[in-house]
Amino acid sequence: MSALLEPSVESLSGSQDPIELSIVMPCLNEAETVRSCVLEAAATLEAMMIRAEVIVADNGSTDGSQKIARECGARVVDVPDKGYGNALRSGVAAARGRYVIMGDADGSYDFSHIPRFVAAFRQGADLVMGNRFAGGIERNAMPVSHRYLGNPVLTRISQLFFRAPCGDICCGLRGFRKASYESLDLRSPGMEFAIEMVVKASLLGMNVSEVPTTLSPDGRSRPPHLRTWRDGWRHLRFLLLYSPRWLFLYPGMVLMLAGTVVSALLFADPRE
């Protein structure tokens, strides 16, 4: 239980009750925004009268993000291995809640939407995805190439290859039952961690739900950690490697059919 939430929430729910919800925020040099994110999440949790904790999974910040997070009452987990996936896996491993909601600490996501995710959990969802296209994307919050090309293409491929019931596969605000998450055995160290989660949940037939959320311009003065072409290719490569039918079988069948047709044409009417 975070120190910020402990007095008011435990007095309402009882100090012996298990923690129901953990909020995990991956962090790498987010001193400009981590305070507002932690405080917004904490205020939402207190208003919900739910026993919860806020965890900041720090990936080696050098700007004092850890100190700021602790001052706000968050529990900080130091993650030496670099990578978005590594930070989240360590943060989730330390989480004590029955449910876990993850969201970036850059100020782009609205943590007041936490109740939407919790409501879906209580209705039986294993994985609850935020959908920014359904909730609204503010101007300059997402690059044009991501909004109209990268994200829609990756989402459509995931729907086609794995029948993933998601309209925004790359949304960073999402939640899951911790027990369901542990059965996924996620291993990706980088940004493709987010897609691996959805793909494996779909393959295992988990109950995947969506709730609308929003995306705002982040509050950082530095460039984002995401690299469009590098991380886009890593996402696409992961989708292809996890679907050998689309990577090998279907292209092979098309090529075999084309070769058969050409051979038949040449057999009927040889050409030089």
C-alpha angles and dihedrals in degrees: 000000000000116000091235093060101032104089101046100033097045091048088058101040104028126260092249094058116107118248108266101190138029123192112206120194120186110217137191116164096333098146091134095057113016093088095057092044094051093044093048092050092046093049091050092050092050091050089052091054089226126143104242148141137221118221126189111201101204117203098198104301116189098188100073097264090140093057093048092050092051091048088056092053100259123138109239121215114194112220113191096183109085122232141082092253093048091051093050096044090053092045093050091046088058094046116110098191127109087228127036128202118191125199136160120261094222098096096251098111129066110233091188085080091070092105090063091059094045091051090054091050091052088052091057107270118151095193124023117194126198115228114208094182090059095044102039139270116226121225113281091007094112128028114250091241091056096044100048104023120015103040097039092046094049091045092050092048091051090050092049098043100036106013089240108184094220133114095192111033095173098053110133095206107079140125142208145181105266092225091054091046092054091055090058094067093209115199110167111123097198142042093306087073088090094056094042088059094055095042095052093043089053093047091050092049095241122170102263118187135179133215127185118254136164138241123216130184107276119249098234126116092206129072117275121261091237115099109204103214099029095048093037090057091047090053092048093046091052092052091050096046091051092053109053090170091066095036099047116359103051096040089046091052091050092050092046091050091048090050091049092051093048091047091050092050092050092046092053095043115013114212133194 
